[in-house]
Each structure stands twice: as structure tokens, then as C-alpha cells.
């Protein structure tokens, strides 16, 4: 993440996604907030979900994420905006969320997908600008 090239952007994107289970389980959103652009809707949704879990005293378990950007240099960084597009593939272990009474309120099975992540910089640090579908 110290690098200011596509490899650095890829490392930051992978780190951001792999924080998911920690943030959801602990409610500690500091790193995510620091790495999220204010206009990143997916980032805002993740942060809201983490806050809701914490406020309701729900218990989040599972959800370990393995994220990889196989070809960090596949796309050229946009000179005008400074954005570095990446195709990030992830696998996420099943998730379970239980309420304070122990009743399961949400669960998922194993999930895997590839998303387009656009990384930018703010004060010399990588931030997530968008996470979305890969354009066809």
C-alpha cells in the first residue's frame, strides 16, 4: 500500500475488502472510514451495516474474505482523475448474524465474485472511490 502505482492500489483494495469481517464483528470502522471516498456508495453501505450491527448488539461471525487483483497493471491510471481501475476477485466465507437473544437474523453461504474497484488518492493515501459491476 506504500506504493503509488497500480500494485499499491491493488494492495490497498485487497486490504480494504479483507477488513470486512473485522469491521462487522467489532464495529471498528476507523480504517474503513479513512479509506472510503465520500461518494463511494458501497463503502457507505458497508459502514452503515457495521454501525447497525453494533447499535443492535448483534453478533457477526464468519465472512472471512480473500481478495486478489490478478492483473494490477491491466488498466492505465486515468491522468485527469488519478483513478486506478482494478478488477478484484474475492471469496467470502459464510456469514451469520445473530441478535442479542441468539436468534439468527441474517446468513449467507460462501460467495465469490469479481468487482471493478476504482482507487484514488487523498493526501498521498489510497482511498476506495467506487466498488461496482465490471462494465461490459
N, CA, C and O atoms as CSV, one atom per row, in Angstrom:
chain,resi,resn,atom,element,x,y,z
A,1,UNK,N,N,0.817,-1.193,0.000
A,1,UNK,CA,C,0.000,0.000,0.000
A,1,UNK,C,C,0.861,1.258,0.000
A,1,UNK,O,O,0.364,2.357,-0.246
A,2,UNK,N,N,2.136,1.097,0.272
A,2,UNK,CA,C,3.040,2.237,0.287
A,2,UNK,C,C,3.350,2.733,-1.120
A,2,UNK,O,O,3.776,3.874,-1.296
A,3,UNK,N,N,3.139,1.889,-2.115
A,3,UNK,CA,C,3.466,2.257,-3.485
A,3,UNK,C,C,2.383,3.151,-4.075
A,3,UNK,O,O,1.210,3.037,-3.719
A,4,UNK,N,N,2.787,4.045,-4.981
A,4,UNK,CA,C,1.818,4.945,-5.606
A,4,UNK,C,C,1.466,4.520,-7.033
A,4,UNK,O,O,1.045,5.339,-7.851
A,5,UNK,N,N,1.643,3.232,-7.317
A,5,UNK,CA,C,1.338,2.702,-8.639
A,5,UNK,C,C,0.194,1.691,-8.544
A,5,UNK,O,O,-0.442,1.556,-7.499
A,6,UNK,N,N,-0.056,0.990,-9.641
A,6,UNK,CA,C,-1.158,0.019,-9.674
A,6,UNK,C,C,-0.994,-1.073,-8.626
A,6,UNK,O,O,-1.983,-1.539,-8.061
A,7,UNK,N,N,0.237,-1.486,-8.361
A,7,UNK,CA,C,0.484,-2.506,-7.325
A,7,UNK,C,C,0.057,-1.992,-5.949
A,7,UNK,O,O,-0.534,-2.731,-5.162
A,8,UNK,N,N,0.353,-0.738,-5.668
A,8,UNK,CA,C,-0.061,-0.143,-4.396
A,8,UNK,C,C,-1.569,-0.019,-4.292
A,8,UNK,O,O,-2.153,-0.279,-3.240
A,9,UNK,N,N,-2.202,0.386,-5.402
A,9,UNK,CA,C,-3.665,0.483,-5.427
A,9,UNK,C,C,-4.291,-0.883,-5.192
A,9,UNK,O,O,-5.271,-1.007,-4.457
A,10,UNK,N,N,-3.719,-1.914,-5.822
A,10,UNK,CA,C,-4.242,-3.277,-5.658
A,10,UNK,C,C,-4.104,-3.743,-4.215
A,10,UNK,O,O,-5.035,-4.326,-3.659
A,11,UNK,N,N,-2.955,-3.491,-3.609
A,11,UNK,CA,C,-2.744,-3.896,-2.213
A,11,UNK,C,C,-3.747,-3.203,-1.293
A,11,UNK,O,O,-4.280,-3.824,-0.374
A,12,UNK,N,N,-4.003,-1.923,-1.538
A,12,UNK,CA,C,-4.961,-1.179,-0.711
A,12,UNK,C,C,-6.383,-1.707,-0.904
A,12,UNK,O,O,-7.132,-1.836,0.064
A,13,UNK,N,N,-6.757,-2.012,-2.145
A,13,UNK,CA,C,-8.101,-2.543,-2.418
A,13,UNK,C,C,-8.296,-3.897,-1.748
A,13,UNK,O,O,-9.343,-4.157,-1.155
A,14,UNK,N,N,-7.291,-4.755,-1.842
A,14,UNK,CA,C,-7.371,-6.071,-1.204
A,14,UNK,C,C,-7.496,-5.924,0.309
A,14,UNK,O,O,-8.318,-6.592,0.936
A,15,UNK,N,N,-6.684,-5.053,0.891
A,15,UNK,CA,C,-6.722,-4.812,2.335
A,15,UNK,C,C,-8.110,-4.321,2.762
A,15,UNK,O,O,-8.670,-4.802,3.747
A,16,UNK,N,N,-8.653,-3.366,2.017
A,16,UNK,CA,C,-9.961,-2.800,2.339
A,16,UNK,C,C,-11.022,-3.896,2.411
A,16,UNK,O,O,-11.767,-3.975,3.387
A,17,UNK,N,N,-11.094,-4.744,1.378
A,17,UNK,CA,C,-12.110,-5.805,1.359
A,17,UNK,C,C,-11.865,-6.841,2.439
A,17,UNK,O,O,-12.814,-7.358,3.029
A,18,UNK,N,N,-10.611,-7.149,2.703
A,18,UNK,CA,C,-10.302,-8.172,3.701
A,18,UNK,C,C,-10.567,-7.699,5.128
A,18,UNK,O,O,-10.599,-8.513,6.050
A,19,UNK,N,N,-10.756,-6.393,5.319
A,19,UNK,CA,C,-11.142,-5.861,6.633
A,19,UNK,C,C,-12.604,-6.157,6.978
A,19,UNK,O,O,-13.003,-6.043,8.137
A,20,UNK,N,N,-13.397,-6.533,5.984
A,20,UNK,CA,C,-14.844,-6.678,6.152
A,20,UNK,C,C,-15.251,-7.435,7.416
A,20,UNK,O,O,-16.013,-6.888,8.214
A,21,UNK,N,N,-14.785,-8.665,7.639
A,21,UNK,CA,C,-15.273,-9.381,8.821
A,21,UNK,C,C,-14.850,-8.722,10.135
A,21,UNK,O,O,-15.604,-8.741,11.107
A,22,UNK,N,N,-13.660,-8.146,10.170
A,22,UNK,CA,C,-13.201,-7.453,11.384
A,22,UNK,C,C,-14.113,-6.269,11.688
A,22,UNK,O,O,-14.564,-6.100,12.821
A,23,UNK,N,N,-14.380,-5.453,10.676
A,23,UNK,CA,C,-15.210,-4.264,10.876
A,23,UNK,C,C,-16.621,-4.654,11.312
A,23,UNK,O,O,-17.182,-4.046,12.224
A,24,UNK,N,N,-17.186,-5.654,10.671
A,24,UNK,CA,C,-18.548,-6.071,11.012
A,24,UNK,C,C,-18.623,-6.685,12.409
A,24,UNK,O,O,-19.608,-6.489,13.121
A,25,UNK,N,N,-17.600,-7.419,12.797
A,25,UNK,CA,C,-17.612,-8.080,14.109
A,25,UNK,C,C,-17.316,-7.122,15.251
A,25,UNK,O,O,-17.817,-7.311,16.359
A,26,UNK,N,N,-16.507,-6.093,15.000
A,26,UNK,CA,C,-16.076,-5.208,16.088
A,26,UNK,C,C,-16.749,-3.842,16.082
A,26,UNK,O,O,-16.814,-3.175,17.115
A,27,UNK,N,N,-17.245,-3.426,14.928
A,27,UNK,CA,C,-17.786,-2.073,14.815
A,27,UNK,C,C,-16.706,-1.019,14.693
A,27,UNK,O,O,-17.012,0.173,14.655
A,28,UNK,N,N,-15.448,-1.432,14.631
A,28,UNK,CA,C,-14.321,-0.503,14.485
A,28,UNK,C,C,-14.208,-0.113,13.013
A,28,UNK,O,O,-13.637,-0.849,12.209
A,29,UNK,N,N,-14.752,1.038,12.675
A,29,UNK,CA,C,-14.810,1.478,11.281
A,29,UNK,C,C,-13.722,2.483,10.912
A,29,UNK,O,O,-13.731,3.006,9.798
A,30,UNK,N,N,-12.798,2.761,11.807
A,30,UNK,CA,C,-11.812,3.829,11.586
A,30,UNK,C,C,-11.027,3.660,10.285
A,30,UNK,O,O,-10.935,4.605,9.501
A,31,UNK,N,N,-10.463,2.486,10.042
A,31,UNK,CA,C,-9.686,2.280,8.812
A,31,UNK,C,C,-10.574,2.386,7.579
A,31,UNK,O,O,-10.178,2.973,6.572
A,32,UNK,N,N,-11.767,1.821,7.657
A,32,UNK,CA,C,-12.676,1.905,6.512
A,32,UNK,C,C,-13.075,3.340,6.220
A,32,UNK,O,O,-13.123,3.753,5.061
A,33,UNK,N,N,-13.360,4.100,7.269
A,33,UNK,CA,C,-13.724,5.498,7.061
A,33,UNK,C,C,-12.579,6.256,6.415
A,33,UNK,O,O,-12.797,7.062,5.511
A,34,UNK,N,N,-11.361,6.003,6.873
A,34,UNK,CA,C,-10.186,6.681,6.326
A,34,UNK,C,C,-9.933,6.303,4.872
A,34,UNK,O,O,-9.395,7.102,4.105
A,35,UNK,N,N,-10.319,5.092,4.493
A,35,UNK,CA,C,-10.042,4.605,3.137
A,35,UNK,C,C,-11.231,4.746,2.186
A,35,UNK,O,O,-11.143,4.314,1.036
A,36,UNK,N,N,-12.334,5.337,2.632
A,36,UNK,CA,C,-13.545,5.445,1.808
A,36,UNK,C,C,-13.737,6.868,1.298
A,36,UNK,O,O,-13.749,7.817,2.081
A,37,UNK,N,N,-13.888,7.012,-0.010
A,37,UNK,CA,C,-14.229,8.309,-0.591
A,37,UNK,C,C,-15.661,8.644,-0.180
A,37,UNK,O,O,-16.500,7.752,-0.054
A,38,UNK,N,N,-15.933,9.907,0.026
A,38,UNK,CA,C,-17.262,10.322,0.487
A,38,UNK,C,C,-18.378,9.957,-0.491
A,38,UNK,O,O,-19.534,9.849,-0.081
A,39,UNK,N,N,-18.062,9.766,-1.766
A,39,UNK,CA,C,-19.072,9.430,-2.765
A,39,UNK,C,C,-19.150,7.937,-3.081
A,39,UNK,O,O,-19.861,7.538,-4.003
A,40,UNK,N,N,-18.424,7.105,-2.320
A,40,UNK,CA,C,-18.444,5.657,-2.557
A,40,UNK,C,C,-19.685,5.063,-1.888
A,40,UNK,O,O,-19.715,4.874,-0.672
A,41,UNK,N,N,-20.708,4.771,-2.698
A,41,UNK,CA,C,-21.967,4.253,-2.154
A,41,UNK,C,C,-21.792,2.902,-1.466
A,41,UNK,O,O,-22.355,2.677,-0.395
A,42,UNK,N,N,-21.021,2.005,-2.068
A,42,UNK,CA,C,-20.799,0.694,-1.452
A,42,UNK,C,C,-20.092,0.855,-0.120
A,42,UNK,O,O,-20.430,0.182,0.854
A,43,UNK,N,N,-19.110,1.744,-0.075
A,43,UNK,CA,C,-18.394,1.997,1.182
A,43,UNK,C,C,-19.363,2.498,2.250
A,43,UNK,O,O,-19.333,2.035,3.390
A,44,UNK,N,N,-20.225,3.451,1.875
A,44,UNK,CA,C,-21.219,3.987,2.814
A,44,UNK,C,C,-22.162,2.900,3.300
A,44,UNK,O,O,-22.516,2.857,4.479
A,45,UNK,N,N,-22.570,2.019,2.388
A,45,UNK,CA,C,-23.455,0.913,2.773
A,45,UNK,C,C,-22.770,-0.022,3.767
A,45,UNK,O,O,-23.384,-0.441,4.748
A,46,UNK,N,N,-21.495,-0.353,3.518
A,46,UNK,CA,C,-20.738,-1.202,4.444
A,46,UNK,C,C,-20.644,-0.548,5.820
A,46,UNK,O,O,-20.846,-1.205,6.842
A,47,UNK,N,N,-20.336,0.746,5.840
A,47,UNK,CA,C,-20.196,1.456,7.116
A,47,UNK,C,C,-21.518,1.479,7.875
A,47,UNK,O,O,-21.544,1.275,9.088
A,48,UNK,N,N,-22.605,1.724,7.170
A,48,UNK,CA,C,-23.928,1.737,7.804
A,48,UNK,C,C,-24.277,0.360,8.367
A,48,UNK,O,O,-24.837,0.253,9.458
A,49,UNK,N,N,-23.945,-0.686,7.623
A,49,UNK,CA,C,-24.205,-2.047,8.092
A,49,UNK,C,C,-23.425,-2.328,9.373
A,49,UNK,O,O,-23.976,-2.890,10.320
A,50,UNK,N,N,-22.165,-1.948,9.413
A,50,UNK,CA,C,-21.343,-2.178,10.606
A,50,UNK,C,C,-21.910,-1.424,11.807
A,50,UNK,O,O,-21.955,-1.957,12.916
A,51,UNK,N,N,-22.338,-0.193,11.585
A,51,UNK,CA,C,-22.911,0.604,12.680
A,51,UNK,C,C,-24.216,-0.011,13.177
A,51,UNK,O,O,-24.468,-0.035,14.382
A,52,UNK,N,N,-25.039,-0.502,12.271
A,52,UNK,CA,C,-26.313,-1.120,12.643
A,52,UNK,C,C,-26.082,-2.373,13.479
A,52,UNK,O,O,-26.738,-2.570,14.502
A,53,UNK,N,N,-25.162,-3.209,13.051
A,53,UNK,CA,C,-24.846,-4.426,13.813
A,53,UNK,C,C,-24.414,-4.054,15.223
A,53,UNK,O,O,-24.852,-4.666,16.197
A,54,UNK,N,N,-23.556,-3.052,15.329
A,54,UNK,CA,C,-23.055,-2.621,16.635
A,54,UNK,C,C,-24.172,-2.025,17.500
A,54,UNK,O,O,-24.292,-2.367,18.676
A,55,UNK,N,N,-24.978,-1.147,16.931
A,55,UNK,CA,C,-26.056,-0.496,17.686
A,55,UNK,C,C,-27.100,-1.485,18.188
A,55,UNK,O,O,-27.663,-1.303,19.268
A,56,UNK,N,N,-27.356,-2.520,17.415
A,56,UNK,CA,C,-28.356,-3.522,17.803
A,56,UNK,C,C,-27.785,-4.585,18.736
A,56,UNK,O,O,-28.517,-5.448,19.222
A,57,UNK,N,N,-26.478,-4.523,18.986
A,57,UNK,CA,C,-25.795,-5.551,19.781
A,57,UNK,C,C,-25.909,-6.927,19.141
A,57,UNK,O,O,-25.936,-7.943,19.835
A,58,UNK,N,N,-25.975,-6.952,17.808
A,58,UNK,CA,C,-25.962,-8.224,17.097
A,58,UNK,C,C,-24.541,-8.781,17.111
A,58,UNK,O,O,-23.582,-8.056,17.377
A,59,UNK,N,N,-24.421,-10.064,16.826
A,59,UNK,CA,C,-23.106,-10.712,16.774
A,59,UNK,C,C,-22.872,-11.202,15.351
A,59,UNK,O,O,-23.631,-12.014,14.822
A,60,UNK,N,N,-21.812,-10.695,14.747
A,60,UNK,CA,C,-21.422,-11.065,13.387
A,60,UNK,C,C,-20.341,-12.122,13.474
A,60,UNK,O,O,-19.383,-11.965,14.231
A,61,UNK,N,N,-20.477,-13.196,12.714
A,61,UNK,CA,C,-19.412,-14.204,12.673
A,61,UNK,C,C,-19.225,-14.697,11.244
A,61,UNK,O,O,-20.131,-14.635,10.413
A,62,UNK,N,N,-18.012,-15.189,10.989
A,62,UNK,CA,C,-17.662,-15.675,9.655
A,62,UNK,C,C,-17.291,-14.528,8.748
A,62,UNK,O,O,-16.820,-13.483,9.197
A,63,UNK,N,N,-17.513,-14.741,7.451
A,63,UNK,CA,C,-17.310,-13.681,6.472
A,63,UNK,C,C,-15.876,-13.399,6.077
A,63,UNK,O,O,-15.602,-12.380,5.442
A,64,UNK,N,N,-14.945,-14.286,6.441
A,64,UNK,CA,C,-13.552,-14.056,6.065
A,64,UNK,C,C,-13.459,-13.874,4.552
A,64,UNK,O,O,-14.042,-14.640,3.785
A,65,UNK,N,N,-12.720,-12.852,4.139
A,65,UNK,CA,C,-12.596,-12.507,2.725
A,65,UNK,C,C,-11.165,-12.727,2.260
A,65,UNK,O,O,-10.215,-12.304,2.918
A,66,UNK,N,N,-11.023,-13.389,1.128
A,66,UNK,CA,C,-9.738,-13.481,0.426
A,66,UNK,C,C,-9.917,-12.699,-0.869
A,66,UNK,O,O,-10.692,-13.101,-1.737
A,67,UNK,N,N,-9.205,-11.587,-1.001
A,67,UNK,CA,C,-9.350,-10.714,-2.164
A,67,UNK,C,C,-8.042,-10.660,-2.940
A,67,UNK,O,O,-6.963,-10.571,-2.354
A,68,UNK,N,N,-8.149,-10.715,-4.260
A,68,UNK,CA,C,-6.952,-10.629,-5.098
A,68,UNK,C,C,-7.232,-9.801,-6.347
A,68,UNK,O,O,-8.313,-9.857,-6.931
A,69,UNK,N,N,-6.234,-9.045,-6.725
A,69,UNK,CA,C,-6.230,-8.354,-8.011
A,69,UNK,C,C,-5.152,-9.053,-8.823
A,69,UNK,O,O,-3.961,-8.844,-8.597
A,70,UNK,N,N,-5.574,-9.883,-9.769
A,70,UNK,CA,C,-4.622,-10.697,-10.524
A,70,UNK,C,C,-3.756,-9.893,-11.482
A,70,UNK,O,O,-2.593,-10.235,-11.697
A,71,UNK,N,N,-4.301,-8.836,-12.057
A,71,UNK,CA,C,-3.557,-8.028,-13.024
A,71,UNK,C,C,-3.644,-6.546,-12.653
A,71,UNK,O,O,-4.409,-5.809,-13.274
A,72,UNK,N,N,-2.884,-6.097,-11.663
A,72,UNK,CA,C,-2.976,-4.696,-11.249
A,72,UNK,C,C,-2.715,-3.700,-12.381
A,72,UNK,O,O,-3.331,-2.634,-12.416
A,73,UNK,N,N,-1.823,-4.028,-13.293
A,73,UNK,CA,C,-1.480,-3.105,-14.369
A,73,UNK,C,C,-2.322,-3.252,-15.620
A,73,UNK,O,O,-1.977,-2.705,-16.668
A,74,UNK,N,N,-3.417,-3.979,-15.527
A,74,UNK,CA,C,-4.263,-4.220,-16.704
A,74,UNK,C,C,-4.817,-2.921,-17.288
A,74,UNK,O,O,-4.913,-2.777,-18.506
A,75,UNK,N,N,-5.179,-1.984,-16.426
A,75,UNK,CA,C,-5.742,-0.714,-16.873
A,75,UNK,C,C,-4.775,0.417,-16.554
A,75,UNK,O,O,-4.031,0.366,-15.574
A,76,UNK,N,N,-4.803,1.433,-17.397
A,76,UNK,CA,C,-3.954,2.604,-17.202
A,76,UNK,C,C,-4.652,3.553,-16.232
A,76,UNK,O,O,-5.863,3.762,-16.307
A,77,UNK,N,N,-3.883,4.111,-15.340
A,77,UNK,CA,C,-4.425,5.096,-14.400
A,77,UNK,C,C,-4.873,6.329,-15.179
A,77,UNK,O,O,-4.130,6.841,-16.017
A,78,UNK,N,N,-6.072,6.801,-14.910
A,78,UNK,CA,C,-6.616,7.966,-15.595
A,78,UNK,C,C,-5.839,9.213,-15.175
A,78,UNK,O,O,-5.819,9.576,-13.999
A,79,UNK,N,N,-5.206,9.857,-16.141
A,79,UNK,CA,C,-4.383,11.028,-15.824
A,79,UNK,C,C,-5.208,12.205,-15.329
A,79,UNK,O,O,-4.747,12.965,-14.478
A,80,UNK,N,N,-6.423,12.369,-15.848
A,80,UNK,CA,C,-7.252,13.511,-15.466
A,80,UNK,C,C,-7.793,13.387,-14.045
A,80,UNK,O,O,-7.809,14.363,-13.295
A,81,UNK,N,N,-8.237,12.182,-13.676
A,81,UNK,CA,C,-8.861,11.998,-12.359
A,81,UNK,C,C,-7.921,11.374,-11.340
A,81,UNK,O,O,-8.135,11.494,-10.134
A,82,UNK,N,N,-6.880,10.707,-11.825
A,82,UNK,CA,C,-5.973,9.988,-10.928
A,82,UNK,C,C,-6.504,8.639,-10.488
A,82,UNK,O,O,-5.878,7.967,-9.668
A,83,UNK,N,N,-7.662,8.223,-11.026
A,83,UNK,CA,C,-8.256,6.953,-10.609
A,83,UNK,C,C,-7.546,5.770,-11.254
A,83,UNK,O,O,-7.186,5.798,-12.431
A,84,UNK,N,N,-7.356,4.727,-10.444
A,84,UNK,CA,C,-6.759,3.480,-10.909
A,84,UNK,C,C,-7.833,2.408,-10.872
A,84,UNK,O,O,-8.200,1.952,-9.789
A,85,UNK,N,N,-8.357,1.984,-12.042
A,85,UNK,CA,C,-9.335,0.900,-12.055
A,85,UNK,C,C,-8.661,-0.453,-11.869
A,85,UNK,O,O,-7.562,-0.693,-12.369
A,86,UNK,N,N,-9.337,-1.322,-11.146
A,86,UNK,CA,C,-8.836,-2.671,-10.873
A,86,UNK,C,C,-9.997,-3.652,-10.941
A,86,UNK,O,O,-11.135,-3.302,-10.626
A,87,UNK,N,N,-9.709,-4.873,-11.349
A,87,UNK,CA,C,-10.692,-5.946,-11.260
A,87,UNK,C,C,-10.284,-6.823,-10.083
A,87,UNK,O,O,-9.258,-7.500,-10.127
A,88,UNK,N,N,-11.099,-6.803,-9.030
A,88,UNK,CA,C,-10.794,-7.505,-7.789
A,88,UNK,C,C,-11.703,-8.720,-7.661
A,88,UNK,O,O,-12.927,-8.605,-7.725
A,89,UNK,N,N,-11.093,-9.879,-7.479
A,89,UNK,CA,C,-11.837,-11.114,-7.262
A,89,UNK,C,C,-11.796,-11.441,-5.779
A,89,UNK,O,O,-10.750,-11.336,-5.139
A,90,UNK,N,N,-12.940,-11.837,-5.238
A,90,UNK,CA,C,-12.964,-12.182,-3.809
A,90,UNK,C,C,-13.743,-13.463,-3.582
A,90,UNK,O,O,-14.638,-13.826,-4.346
A,91,UNK,N,N,-13.373,-14.128,-2.512
A,91,UNK,CA,C,-14.137,-15.251,-1.976
A,91,UNK,C,C,-14.439,-14.906,-0.532
A,91,UNK,O,O,-13.557,-14.470,0.209
A,92,UNK,N,N,-15.686,-15.101,-0.134
A,92,UNK,CA,C,-16.093,-14.780,1.230
A,92,UNK,C,C,-16.746,-15.998,1.859
A,92,UNK,O,O,-17.659,-16.605,1.299
A,93,UNK,N,N,-16.248,-16.335,3.039
A,93,UNK,CA,C,-16.808,-17.448,3.804
A,93,UNK,C,C,-18.237,-17.113,4.226
A,93,UNK,O,O,-18.613,-15.940,4.234
A,94,UNK,N,N,-19.035,-18.112,4.573
A,94,UNK,CA,C,-20.410,-17.857,5.024
A,94,UNK,C,C,-20.456,-16.886,6.213
A,94,UNK,O,O,-19.537,-16.822,7.029
A,95,UNK,N,N,-21.544,-16.147,6.274
A,95,UNK,CA,C,-21.772,-15.153,7.326
A,95,UNK,C,C,-22.986,-15.566,8.143
A,95,UNK,O,O,-23.953,-16.117,7.616
A,96,UNK,N,N,-22.914,-15.287,9.448
A,96,UNK,CA,C,-24.070,-15.443,10.322
A,96,UNK,C,C,-24.136,-14.221,11.233
A,96,UNK,O,O,-23.129,-13.808,11.809
A,97,UNK,N,N,-25.321,-13.652,11.354
A,97,UNK,CA,C,-25.551,-12.562,12.299
A,97,UNK,C,C,-26.687,-13.001,13.207
A,97,UNK,O,O,-27.769,-13.359,12.741
A,98,UNK,N,N,-26.428,-12.970,14.513
A,98,UNK,CA,C,-27.455,-13.330,15.488
A,98,UNK,C,C,-27.752,-12.125,16.368
A,98,UNK,O,O,-26.875,-11.304,16.636
A,99,UNK,N,N,-28.999,-12.029,16.812
A,99,UNK,CA,C,-29.369,-10.915,17.682
A,99,UNK,C,C,-28.988,-11.219,19.129
A,99,UNK,O,O,-28.444,-12.282,19.430
A,100,UNK,N,N,-29.277,-10.282,20.006
A,100,UNK,CA,C,-28.866,-10.430,21.414
A,100,UNK,C,C,-29.522,-11.617,22.109
A,100,UNK,O,O,-29.047,-12.072,23.150
A,101,UNK,N,N,-30.631,-12.126,21.525
A,101,UNK,CA,C,-31.293,-13.308,22.086
A,101,UNK,C,C,-30.783,-14.609,21.475
A,101,UNK,O,O,-31.231,-15.693,21.847
A,102,UNK,N,N,-29.847,-14.497,20.540
A,102,UNK,CA,C,-29.269,-15.683,19.918
A,102,UNK,C,C,-29.992,-16.169,18.677
A,102,UNK,O,O,-29.638,-17.207,18.119
A,103,UNK,N,N,-31.002,-15.429,18.238
A,103,UNK,CA,C,-31.731,-15.812,17.027
A,103,UNK,C,C,-30.985,-15.302,15.793
A,103,UNK,O,O,-30.569,-14.145,15.734
A,104,UNK,N,N,-30.828,-16.179,14.823
A,104,UNK,CA,C,-30.142,-15.765,13.600
A,104,UNK,C,C,-31.037,-14.810,12.816
A,104,UNK,O,O,-32.182,-15.134,12.502
A,105,UNK,N,N,-30.501,-13.629,12.503
A,105,UNK,CA,C,-31.267,-12.625,11.764
A,105,UNK,C,C,-30.791,-12.487,10.321
A,105,UNK,O,O,-31.467,-11.875,9.494
A,106,UNK,N,N,-29.626,-13.058,10.027
A,106,UNK,CA,C,-29.089,-12.982,8.666
A,106,UNK,C,C,-28.037,-14.057,8.487
A,106,UNK,O,O,-27.272,-14.353,9.405
A,107,UNK,N,N,-28.004,-14.639,7.293
A,107,UNK,CA,C,-26.935,-15.590,6.984
A,107,UNK,C,C,-26.719,-15.636,5.477
A,107,UNK,O,O,-27.620,-15.343,4.691
A,108,UNK,N,N,-25.517,-16.007,5.102
A,108,UNK,CA,C,-25.191,-16.201,3.687
A,108,UNK,C,C,-24.389,-17.482,3.555
A,108,UNK,O,O,-23.853,-18.002,4.533
A,109,UNK,N,N,-24.318,-17.973,2.348
A,109,UNK,CA,C,-23.429,-19.094,2.055
A,109,UNK,C,C,-22.131,-18.523,1.479
A,109,UNK,O,O,-21.980,-17.309,1.346
A,110,UNK,N,N,-21.213,-19.402,1.146
A,110,UNK,CA,C,-19.957,-18.986,0.526
A,110,UNK,C,C,-20.272,-18.158,-0.716
A,110,UNK,O,O,-21.186,-18.484,-1.474
A,111,UNK,N,N,-19.512,-17.090,-0.916
A,111,UNK,CA,C,-19.750,-16.213,-2.058
A,111,UNK,C,C,-18.432,-15.913,-2.752
A,111,UNK,O,O,-17.394,-15.783,-2.102
A,112,UNK,N,N,-18.476,-15.807,-4.061
A,112,UNK,CA,C,-17.300,-15.349,-4.806
A,112,UNK,C,C,-17.778,-14.525,-5.990
A,112,UNK,O,O,-18.831,-14.791,-6.569
A,113,UNK,N,N,-16.980,-13.516,-6.338
A,113,UNK,CA,C,-17.360,-12.622,-7.423
A,113,UNK,C,C,-16.143,-11.797,-7.825
A,113,UNK,O,O,-15.112,-11.814,-7.153
A,114,UNK,N,N,-16.283,-11.086,-8.918
A,114,UNK,CA,C,-15.269,-10.126,-9.346
A,114,UNK,C,C,-15.952,-8.782,-9.495
A,114,UNK,O,O,-17.023,-8.686,-10.095
A,115,UNK,N,N,-15.339,-7.747,-8.950
A,115,UNK,CA,C,-15.890,-6.391,-8.977
A,115,UNK,C,C,-14.850,-5.418,-9.521
A,115,UNK,O,O,-13.645,-5.637,-9.404
A,116,UNK,N,N,-15.347,-4.344,-10.117
A,116,UNK,CA,C,-14.470,-3.249,-10.518
A,116,UNK,C,C,-14.327,-2.329,-9.306
A,116,UNK,O,O,-15.316,-1.865,-8.739
A,117,UNK,N,N,-13.100,-2.083,-8.930
A,117,UNK,CA,C,-12.798,-1.167,-7.838
A,117,UNK,C,C,-11.975,-0.035,-8.428
A,117,UNK,O,O,-10.988,-0.276,-9.123
A,118,UNK,N,N,-12.375,1.189,-8.156
A,118,UNK,CA,C,-11.594,2.334,-8.598
A,118,UNK,C,C,-10.979,2.978,-7.374
A,118,UNK,O,O,-11.668,3.374,-6.434
A,119,UNK,N,N,-9.657,3.071,-7.414
A,119,UNK,CA,C,-8.900,3.631,-6.305
A,119,UNK,C,C,-8.386,5.017,-6.686
A,119,UNK,O,O,-7.982,5.255,-7.824
A,120,UNK,N,N,-8.409,5.911,-5.728
A,120,UNK,CA,C,-7.840,7.241,-5.899
A,120,UNK,C,C,-6.903,7.507,-4.739
A,120,UNK,O,O,-6.662,6.625,-3.915
A,121,UNK,N,N,-6.380,8.704,-4.671
A,121,UNK,CA,C,-5.534,9.057,-3.532
A,121,UNK,C,C,-6.052,10.339,-2.891
A,121,UNK,O,O,-6.619,11.209,-3.553
A,122,UNK,N,N,-5.841,10.424,-1.600
A,122,UNK,CA,C,-6.174,11.610,-0.822
A,122,UNK,C,C,-5.045,11.803,0.175
A,122,UNK,O,O,-4.774,10.926,0.996
A,123,UNK,N,N,-4.400,12.934,0.103
A,123,UNK,CA,C,-3.258,13.218,0.978
A,123,UNK,C,C,-2.210,12.113,0.906
A,123,UNK,O,O,-1.608,11.745,1.915
A,124,UNK,N,N,-1.999,11.588,-0.305
A,124,UNK,CA,C,-0.968,10.574,-0.518
A,124,UNK,C,C,-1.341,9.162,-0.106
A,124,UNK,O,O,-0.503,8.263,-0.172
A,125,UNK,N,N,-2.584,8.947,0.319
A,125,UNK,CA,C,-3.043,7.615,0.739
A,125,UNK,C,C,-4.110,7.118,-0.228
A,125,UNK,O,O,-4.912,7.897,-0.743
A,126,UNK,N,N,-4.105,5.804,-0.468
A,126,UNK,CA,C,-5.112,5.213,-1.342
A,126,UNK,C,C,-6.481,5.232,-0.673
A,126,UNK,O,O,-6.606,4.946,0.517
A,127,UNK,N,N,-7.511,5.574,-1.456
A,127,UNK,CA,C,-8.893,5.508,-0.982
A,127,UNK,C,C,-9.744,4.789,-2.031
A,127,UNK,O,O,-9.430,4.805,-3.221
A,128,UNK,N,N,-10.815,4.166,-1.570
A,128,UNK,CA,C,-11.749,3.478,-2.456
A,128,UNK,C,C,-12.779,4.498,-2.934
A,128,UNK,O,O,-13.490,5.103,-2.132
A,129,UNK,N,N,-12.847,4.680,-4.248
A,129,UNK,CA,C,-13.782,5.643,-4.829
A,129,UNK,C,C,-15.072,4.954,-5.254
A,129,UNK,O,O,-16.160,5.485,-5.032
A,130,UNK,N,N,-14.961,3.783,-5.860
A,130,UNK,CA,C,-16.151,3.015,-6.232
A,130,UNK,C,C,-15.860,1.523,-6.161
A,130,UNK,O,O,-14.730,1.077,-6.363
A,131,UNK,N,N,-16.905,0.772,-5.872
A,131,UNK,CA,C,-16.897,-0.687,-5.993
A,131,UNK,C,C,-18.179,-1.022,-6.741
A,131,UNK,O,O,-19.270,-0.677,-6.287
A,132,UNK,N,N,-18.059,-1.684,-7.868
A,132,UNK,CA,C,-19.260,-1.972,-8.633
A,132,UNK,C,C,-19.078,-3.093,-9.631
A,132,UNK,O,O,-18.074,-3.806,-9.632
A,133,UNK,N,N,-20.070,-3.224,-10.469
A,133,UNK,CA,C,-20.051,-4.233,-11.522
A,133,UNK,C,C,-18.952,-3.894,-12.522
A,133,UNK,O,O,-18.594,-2.730,-12.699
A,134,UNK,N,N,-18.427,-4.917,-13.166
A,134,UNK,CA,C,-17.460,-4.698,-14.235
A,134,UNK,C,C,-18.241,-4.316,-15.487
A,134,UNK,O,O,-19.132,-5.054,-15.909
A,135,UNK,N,N,-17.918,-3.172,-16.083
A,135,UNK,CA,C,-18.646,-2.767,-17.296
A,135,UNK,C,C,-18.484,-3.806,-18.404
A,135,UNK,O,O,-17.427,-4.419,-18.552
A,136,UNK,N,N,-19.549,-3.990,-19.173
A,136,UNK,CA,C,-19.459,-4.969,-20.262
A,136,UNK,C,C,-18.974,-4.326,-21.541
A,136,UNK,O,O,-18.839,-5.004,-22.560
